[in-house]
Amino acid sequence: MTEVQALQASTPEEVEALRIKYLSKRGELASLMNDFRSVPAELKREVGQRLNELKAVATERINELKAAAAVGNDDNADIDLTRTPYPVKLGTRHPLTIVKNEIVDIFSRMGFTLADGPEVEDDWHVYSSMNFPDDHPARDMQDTFFVEAHPDIILRSHTSSVQARVMEHTQPPIRVICPGRVYRNEAVSARAHCFFHQVEGLYVDRNVSFRDLKQVLLLFAQEMFGADTQIRLRPSYFPFTEPSAEMDVSCTICGGKGCAMCKGSGWLEILGCGMVDPAVLEANGIDSTQYTGYAFGMGIERIANLKYQVRDLRLFSENDVRFLEQFTAAN
Ligand code: PHE
C-alpha cells in the first residue's frame, strides 16, 4: 500500500506506463483480483476489502501524478502572461460631452447641421461682424482675453463667431448649430469660470419669424427637460439680435411651484435668443431685404447643472475621476 502511495512519475508517458503496470486489464491489480478466487472462504471478506482499498489508492495516486505532469506540460504555453489581471475598467463620457451630444442630437433631428470654427479668433468674427459698437464693454480687457502684441487676435468669448464664419461663405437657407468652448476673463469661482462651453444656433431663410424661433425652442425644451416643460420669453438685449429675449424653462425640480433650485420663482433661465439684426446679415454678405433669421445661444454647463445639479462649475474641469465616473450615457 505505501509502495503504491510512493509511486513517482514526471512526464505523462511515465504516468501512462504506471497506469498500464498497475491498473490495466493485465496489470498487477487485475492479476491480484484473479488470485482472489483461490483465497480461502473465511479470509475472502478481509482480503476483498484490502484489494478494493489498494485499487482506490493506486487510482488516486496515478490521477495525482497525471495532473502534476500536465501542469508542467506545454498545454499551458498559450496563457497570456501580459494580460491585465483585473477586470478592465471602461471610461465614461464627460458630463459636458453627454449634454452637448444630447443638445446636438435634438437640433439635428430638426434639420440643423453642425458648424465649427477656431477658438483663437479675430475681432471681426467675434465682435464687429456681430454688430458690437467699438466702445461696447464686452470688448474690454475685463471680459476678453487678448493675444499679447496682437490686439486684433482674441480668444472667442461666444460661438457667434462661428455663425459669422458660416454666413460669410454660405447663402441662405442656413440652419446650423455651433457647439464649442469660449473664454471670458472672469475670476474663477463656483459660479463662474474663465472658460465654458456654448451651443449657438442660427437659422436664416426667407420669411423666418419670431414664431418659428419660439416653436423650435419649445420643442427643444420639451425634448431636453421633459414633455411637460413650459417656456417663457423675457425681453432682453444683444447687439446682434433685434428683438432679443431670454428664455426660461419651468423649474426642472418643482415643475413651477417654486423651490430652492428656482429660488421660489418656478422658472430657470437657460438661453438668450432673438431675430438676427439686419445689420449683422448685411455685415456678413446676406441681403437683409430678402432674408430674415433667428439665433439662440446657451451655456452647456448651465444645462448640465440643471440636469445633474452640480454645485461647483470647477468640477467640470478638474478631471477628478470620483466626479467623472458618476456619469454614463449611451451616446
Ligand atoms: N452670444 C450670446 C452670448 O454669448 C448668446 C446669444 C446667441 C444670444 C444668439 C442671442 C442670440 O451670450
Residues whose N, C-alpha, C, O or C-beta is under 5 A from the ligand:
A	BS01	LIG	S157 H158 S160 E200 F238 T241 G272 C273 G274 A295 F296 G297
